Amino acid sequence: MKVLVVGSGGREHALAWALTRSPRLSELHAAPGNPGIAGLASCHPIRADDPASLVPLATELRVDLVVVGPEDPLVAGLADELRHRGIAVFGPGAAAAQIEGSKAFAKDVMESAGVPTAQTLAVARPPCVIKADGLAAGKGVWVCHTKEELDDGLSAAERLGQPFHVEELLEGDEVSVFALCDGTGALPLPVAQDYKRIGDGDEGPNTGGMGSFSPVPQLTGAQLDELVAAVHVPVLRELRERGAPFTGCLFAGLMLTHDGPRVLEFNCRFGDPETQSILPLIEGDVLEALQACATGSVTDVALHASERAAVTIVLAGADYPARTDTGTPIDGVDDAEATGALVFHAGTALHEGRLVTNGGRILNVTALGATIADARTAAYEAASCIDFAGVQFRRDIAHA
């Protein structure tokens, strides 16, 4: 099979890595890709948000499947345009992608589907959560425990220039639950937990994600199947009844409260950096599963999770999340990989043959171990091999 991966981050590097493990793969392409992906695929200098160029590229390459990584092109309708050309796509059309593109739409779907979620508040009073309605690169949520935090959150939400709402603040463990969906059925993947704040102890502003680990001990096996049946499947049914069948990765952000699981949000794609922890644990043909979702039924596909654990550390630029970092030389990637860890490129570039920074989150270091503690030790050992001016990363990822 010929496959085109759309995107340029650590998530897309992890997807490319997983796809190359499939005996079904004959050619792998990426647009635009990154220096890490370039070691696995033929990269084409076309942005993920440029459907006018992506669709002709997929047609010219005669790919059998397009795997769309980021949410923006999905919400904008890239999958629809590809399907109109007869090209199979792993990723929902624009109507179904509104499950992430609009918080109001997602709330309406959950209410109709009977899926438990946080209650919307008519008046903003702490403690509460402010959520931007549309896409905000993972930075459209403000958790407000105090009046000062509420004032700051309201000001930040207003600056985004899009609608927002206020909802109750739920307490508990937050987890990311992914399922590969064919429009009707859902195939669960290992559960992950990520870390959104920039600083240790969940201090500082929100980011796109500073690390992750998988599995989450309290959600495995039958419990995971029950959760997907209660959360993902009703949403799939509701979207299908609305004429917007969801084909792709349906990602539920859940809070495990004392009163049971509550959905915080839905996303229409793989998570980042959760994917970097999940995919290395998959035993089975990921390409087969993605193709089955895009072209038929995922019912007969079997993906098994390893009994091992994975931990991912995100290495970010000095001023992230306020600013990106470009052109800073990076050292030690080969040394990190020599420890046995996987290093996924998230914001890198090549300048005169030298690997340099090119983004906010620069590299993702993933290590496996018999336990979460073992994987954590291995991940930090590998991360310590990598150096660039101003590098920052959290020291408490997967800390018990």
Secondary structure as GFF3:
##gff-version 3
##sequence-region A 1 400
A	DSSP	beta_strand	2	7	.	.	.	ID=ss1
A	DSSP	alpha_helix	10	19	.	.	.	ID=ss2
A	DSSP	beta_strand	27	32	.	.	.	ID=ss3
A	DSSP	three_ten_helix	37	39	.	.	.	ID=ss4
A	DSSP	beta_strand	42	43	.	.	.	ID=ss5
A	DSSP	alpha_helix	51	61	.	.	.	ID=ss6
A	DSSP	beta_strand	65	68	.	.	.	ID=ss7
A	DSSP	alpha_helix	71	75	.	.	.	ID=ss8
A	DSSP	alpha_helix	78	84	.	.	.	ID=ss9
A	DSSP	beta_strand	89	90	.	.	.	ID=ss10
A	DSSP	alpha_helix	94	101	.	.	.	ID=ss11
A	DSSP	alpha_helix	103	113	.	.	.	ID=ss12
A	DSSP	beta_strand	128	132	.	.	.	ID=ss13
A	DSSP	beta_strand	141	144	.	.	.	ID=ss14
A	DSSP	alpha_helix	147	160	.	.	.	ID=ss15
A	DSSP	beta_strand	164	168	.	.	.	ID=ss16
A	DSSP	beta_strand	173	182	.	.	.	ID=ss17
A	DSSP	beta_strand	186	188	.	.	.	ID=ss18
A	DSSP	beta_strand	193	194	.	.	.	ID=ss19
A	DSSP	beta_strand	197	199	.	.	.	ID=ss20
A	DSSP	three_ten_helix	200	202	.	.	.	ID=ss21
A	DSSP	beta_strand	203	206	.	.	.	ID=ss22
A	DSSP	beta_strand	211	214	.	.	.	ID=ss23
A	DSSP	alpha_helix	221	241	.	.	.	ID=ss24
A	DSSP	beta_strand	247	257	.	.	.	ID=ss25
A	DSSP	beta_strand	260	267	.	.	.	ID=ss26
A	DSSP	alpha_helix	274	278	.	.	.	ID=ss27
A	DSSP	three_ten_helix	279	281	.	.	.	ID=ss28
A	DSSP	beta_strand	282	283	.	.	.	ID=ss29
A	DSSP	alpha_helix	286	295	.	.	.	ID=ss30
A	DSSP	beta_strand	304	305	.	.	.	ID=ss31
A	DSSP	beta_strand	309	316	.	.	.	ID=ss32
A	DSSP	beta_strand	325	329	.	.	.	ID=ss33
A	DSSP	alpha_helix	333	338	.	.	.	ID=ss34
A	DSSP	beta_strand	342	345	.	.	.	ID=ss35
A	DSSP	beta_strand	348	351	.	.	.	ID=ss36
A	DSSP	beta_strand	354	359	.	.	.	ID=ss37
A	DSSP	beta_strand	361	369	.	.	.	ID=ss38
A	DSSP	alpha_helix	372	383	.	.	.	ID=ss39
###
